[in-house]
Amino acid sequence: MKLYVARSAEEWNRLTAQIVREVIEAKPDAVLGLATGNTPIGMYKELVRMYKAGEIDFSRVRTFNLDEYLGIDPGHPASFISFMKQHLFDHVNIDPDRMHIPKANPDDPEAEAAAYRELLRTYGPCDLQVLGIGTNGHIGFNEPGTSFDSVTSVVELHESTRKANAPAFGGDPANVPARAITVGISEIMTAKKILLLATGAGKADIMKAALEGEVTEQVPASVLQRHDDVVVVCDEAAASRLELPRSER
């Protein structure tokens, strides 16, 4: 596991985007697992800048998003497909047929989860999986207590997760969908490389528990200690409790 600690937002954006760029340069048809939320926005902004500067080509890349809310209109500004379009997809030369994300309002959510699971088996494993981490240790929407053997499925969101995501829904946790489809932990762990992102003092305790504590299903992200190639990029606040040696780029 390598830990990089950025001293500024600009450095954080550059570090994270450069890791993605290197994967695509090494394999132009790379399969990327992507994440949503506030944390990766700066990375996506820098990737868009790189594309507009002619420094990166997404034309052969295939992407799989980790998750999507259920029971929400795809056009809702808080849907993850809307997020991805706003921050990345609408600004780079990625083929829409090579962008994959679970449907937000399928007729049969269980069938949608099974179909997405099959897509991952067909085109995966991911060459790079980008992850955020919840304050309760979730990766994707794999909440505490999720089996490390879990696969893409319909899940119930914890109250803490709905509260954390409430700002995108007018500030009321009751407005946050109660269910989602998420890629499972076992599928996340098949990725050849994992990029874990964290910023802010609110993530310091969970980063300590996940990366240096007991490997336990009560802290889903702790499973990353068992992966052979994990790169962690934090700001100083999120890394403040970590004892891992810091790397330089």
N, C-alpha and C positions, 0 to 999 in steps of 0.2 A: 504494500500500500504506500502510495506517495502522497504527501500533503504539501500543497502550495498555499501560502497565505498572502493575499494581495493587500497592499498598503493603501490602495485607492480604488474607487469604483472603476476608473479607467483601466487600471492594471487588471482588475478582476475580469472585466469584459474581454480584455485582450487575451488573458490566460485561458479562459474557458473556450472562447471562439477558436483560438489557435489549436487546441486539442482536437476539436471537431474538424478543422481544416486539414490537419495532418492525417486524420483517418481517411478523409475523402481524397486527398492527394495520393495516398498509398493505394487506395482502392476506389476508383471513380464511381463504381456501382455499389458503393457501400450501403449497408442497411443500418439506418440510424433509429434507435429508440428515443423518442422525445418526451419531454415533460412540460407541464404548464405551471402556472403560478407566478408570483412576483419575482421569485429568485432568478429564473433564467432569462428575464426580459432583456437585461443588459447584454447577455451573450447573443441573443437573437438579433439585437440591434447591431452588434459588431459583425455578425455574419452577413447581415444585409449590406452593411458598409463594404465588407470584403467583396461581396458579389458585384456591387455597383462599381467597384474599383477594378473589376476583372481579376480578382485574386482567388476566386473560388467558383466552381461550376457544380450546380445541383442537378444538371439535366439527366444524369443516370442514377442519382441517389434514390433509394426507396426508404420511406419513413413509416414507423409505427408509433402512434401515440400510446402512452401508458393507460389512459383511462378516459372516460366520459361520463358525465351525469346521465341519469335516466329520468325520463318524464319531463324533459326540457326541450323547447323548440331549438333546432340547430341554429337558427338565426338570433337566438337570445344572446346578448352581449357577454353573458357569463358562461356560455357553453364553451367547451374546450376547442371545438372546431372554429368558433369565432375568434378565440384567442390566437390560435395558430395562424389563421388568415391575417389577422391584424398585425402580428409581430414577425411573421416569417413568410408564410406561403404566398401571400399576395405580392411579395417584393423580390422574389428570386425566381429562377428559371426551373423550378421543380415541376415535373410532370404530374398533373392531378391524378392520373391513373396509378401513380406510384406513391400516393399519400394515403395512409390508412389510419382510420380512427373509428372506434365503435360508434354506431348510430345512437343518437340521443333519445329517439322516440320510436324504437322498433315495435312491430306488432307483437313479437315474441322475444323478450329480452334474453331468455335462456338460449334460444336458438341463435341470437346475435352473438352472444358470448362464445358459443361453440364454433360459429363461423369465423370469428376473429381468431380464436385459438388455432383453427386449421390454417388460416392465412399465415400466422406466425410459424407454424410447422413447415409450411411450403417454402417460405422465403427466408426464414431465419436460419441460424440465430443472428441476432444483431451484432454488427461489428463494433458498435458503440452504443451503450445504453446510458442516456442522461437521466439522472435522478435528482429530485429534491428530497427533502426529509421533513416530515411533520413534527410538530413539537411533542407528539406522542410516539414518535419513532416510525410512523408509517412510511412506506415507499410505494409509489402508486397510491391506490386506495386500499392497500393491504394493512388493515388496522391491527393493533395489538391483539395477540392470540391467534392470528392467522398462521396456518401450518406453513412451514418452509417448503412443503411439497405442493402448495397450491398452484393452480393453473388459472387461466383467464376465466372469470366467472362474474356473476351478479353478486354484489356485496351490499351490506348495510353500512352506512356511514356513522361513525361514532359522533356523539354529541359534541365532543371537543373539536372534531374536524369540521362539523357544520358551523360551529361558532367561529372557528378560524377563517372560514370561507365566507362568512356572512357579509363582509363589506361589499362583495360583488353582487349581493342580492338585497341591497338597500339597508344593510346592517342588521337584518333580522334573521337569526339562525333558522327560524321556522320556514323561511322562504327558500332555504337551501334544499335541493333534492335529497331525499332520504336514502336513495340507492344510486349505485353507479355500476358500470362495467369496468373491471380493472384487469390488467395483465397480472398473472400470478407470480409469486416469489420464485418458484422453480424456473419459470421462463426468463425472468430478469437475470437469474444466475447463469443462464446459458450464454449470455452476451460475452463476446471475446474481451471487451474492455468496458469498464463502468466508470462514468464520470459523476461523482457525487458533489452537489453544490449546496452551500449553506452560507447565509449571511445574517448578521444581526445577533445581538446579545441573547435574544430569545431562543436561539438555537444552540447556545453553548452547552447547556446541561445535557441535551439529548445527543449532541455530537460526542460528548464524553462517554455517555452510556453506550452508544451504538458502536463506536470505534475502539474503545478501550475497556468496556465492561464485559459482562457475561454474554455469551451468545445465547439468546433466548427468544422464543416466539413472542414474548411479551414486549420485546423491542425489535420489531421486524427488521429494521436496518442493520441490526447487529449481525445478521447473516452475511453481510458484505465482508466480514473478517475472514470468511472461508473462500473468498474469490481470489484468483491468482493475479488479477490486474485491475486494481481499483485506484483511480486518481481522485483525490479530494481537493477541491478548491474552495477556500473559505476567505472571509475577511477576518480582520484581527478580532472582532467581537465574537464571531462564531467559533473561532479557534482558541479562545482565551483559556479554556480549561484542558486543552489537549496537551499530552506529553509526547506525542509522536514527533520524530525528527522532521524538520521542515526541509523541503527540497527547493531548489532554485532553477529558474528557467531564464 
